[in-house]
Amino acid sequence: MITIEQVNKVFRLPHERKTTLRQRFVSVFQKSTYERFYALRDINLNVKKGEFVGIIGNNGSGKSTLLKIMARVLEPTSGRISINENVAPFLELSVGFQGDSTVKDNISLYGALLGMSRKEIAAKYDWIINFSGLERFVDAKLKNLSSGMQVRLGFSITVISESPILLVDEVLAVGDIDFQQKCYDSFNSFKKNGRTIVFVSHDLGAVEKFCDRAILLKEGSVSAEGHPAEVSTAYKND
């Protein structure tokens, strides 16, 4: 379903930040210098149809960058990525949402970004609101909701899409206990239905419980790969 070959992602980090008008004026006559930062280095990965793959690692190890490349939000600096089916990504909160729009409007917007028609969104609207628990907030601006409420909304929209591949980034991190249980139930349903899932998380317990395979990233490279319990142990002992 997903094939990644020799993928690198390099960002250019400026050595100096121009914070004053004088610094910016002087910088016009100076050559800017940058540092090349490898967020991902020589990543090779194959995800099979129906497989549930967990990606773990410290903050800054490249987990979210890799997921964004799978979602085509970012393009790799070099290497090749091939995805054979449509993808439903649930990434960080800022991706796909409009803070000044209402919850109701964001359902239509986010659903459209996932490739859903207006008819499909309308048919599943009540389910989305019920699953997210936001019945009282449908006309509230999204920016006035807590991060946990925004996560509930985004995940609720993502899970009802028909895309065979689901990319999930830290959905359980800011959810309450009731919502986490809904996520667990959804994961069990996804596995039974044979959906392909790539799951980025710091929750090692969830990775060990749901994933068929785990990948440990360290400083942008694959440090370990295999059975989730063994990879989690390697992470803890690193």
Buried (B, 14 or more C-beta within 10 A) or exposed (E): BBEBBEBBBBEEEEEEEBEEEEEEEEEEEEEEEEEEEBBBBBBEBEBEEBBBBBBBBBEBBBBBBBBBBBBEBBEBBEBEBEBEEEBBBBBBBEBBBEEEBBBBBBBBBBBBBBEBEEEBBEEBBEEBBEBBBBEEBBEBBBEEBEEEBBBBBBBBBBBBBEBBBBBBBBBBBBBEEEBBEBBBEBBEEBBEEEBBBBBBBBBBEBBBEBBBBBBBBBBBBBBBBEEBEBBBBBBEEE
